[in-house]
Amino acid sequence: MHYSWATSQAKSVRVSNSVKMAVLVRALRNAFGMSQGYLAQVAGLSRPTLNRIETMDKRSPRADTLEDLLHVFRSMGVEITLYDEEINIRFTQPALLAAGSSLEGNVVSETDNRE
């Protein structure tokens, strides 16, 4: 898909922290097939708090709340680098295997295919 508005307007629009965190958390949660309730429980948050982050509620979450969320994904092997205007997400092999298993129910390792 081509997003002409995004490419033509990107240089003049500043990306807010709430947008970055909402996109990051929702994308990673979906990649691992997690419900809001499950991620909130694992991160030690309430589901309404997680929902506010994902929907960019006007109330800014505390920095330690965001760190708790990022820690969940980092502990699964996701490398997250936050910049002023972008986010880089790198899925290491353990993260890919975990995300893959949530997508298809089972991940077959490379060694299983050599038989």
N, C-alpha and C positions, 0 to 999 in steps of 0.2 A: 504494500500500500504506500501511496505517496501522500504525505501530509504537507501540502503547500503552505498552510498557515504556519505550521511549526517551523519549517525551514526559513520562511521569510521573516517571521516575527521573533525568532528565538533570541537573536542578539539584543533585542530591546526589552525583553521581559526577564525580570529577576525571579528565580525559583525560590519560593519560601521554604523554610525548614519544615513547616507542617506538610507541605506538598511532598517534599522529599521523603519524609518519614512515612506518610500515608502510602505512597507508592511502594516504597521499600518493604514495609511490613506486610502489606496486602500481597505483593508479588511473592515474597518468600513463604508466607503462610499458605498461599495457594500452591506453590511449587512442591511443598511437602504434604499437601492434602490435609492441612490442619483446620479445624473449626476455630472460630474465635474463642469459644469456651475452652477448648483444649489448650490453645496457645496461652490464653490468659492464665489458666491453671499452672502450666509449666513455668511461666515467667513470674508467677506470684502476684498477678494483677487480677482485677475484676474484669469481667467481660464488658461491662459498660465503659470502663477506662480504655480498653483496647478498641472498642467501637468508636469512641471519640477520636482516637489517634487516626484510625483508618478513614474516618469521614471528615477529618480536618475541623473538628469542633473548635470554636473560638478560644476555648480554654486550652492553653499550652500545657502539654504534659511536662512533668519534672524531668530533668536530665537523667536522674537515676532510674526512672521508669523506662526511658528509652534505652538506657544501657542494659537493663534487665532483659528487654526484648531482644536486643542485638546479641546478647550473650547466649540466648537459646540457639540462635542460628549459627553463631560462631562455634559453639560447642558441637554442632552437627557437621562442621567442616566448611562452612561458608565463610569466605573472606570478603569483608565489607569495607570499602574505603569511601569515606564521605568527603566531598570537595564542596567548594562554594556553589558551583552551578551544576554539579553532576554527582552521581553515585556509581561506583564500580562494584559489581558483585561477581565473585569468582567461586564457582562450585568445584571444590576438590573432589577426588575420587569418592571418599566416604559420603560427601554431600550428594553427589550424583547418584550413588547407589541408594541412599535413603530416599531421595526425591523420586527416583525411578520406581522403587518398590511401592511407594504410595500411589503412583500412577497406574501401575499394571498389576499390583498385588504381589508380584515376585520378580526379582531381578536374577537373571542367569549370568553367572560370572563367565569371563572369557575362558577360564580353564574348563568349564562345563561344556563349552562348544567344541573342544578339541578332540573329543572322543570319536 
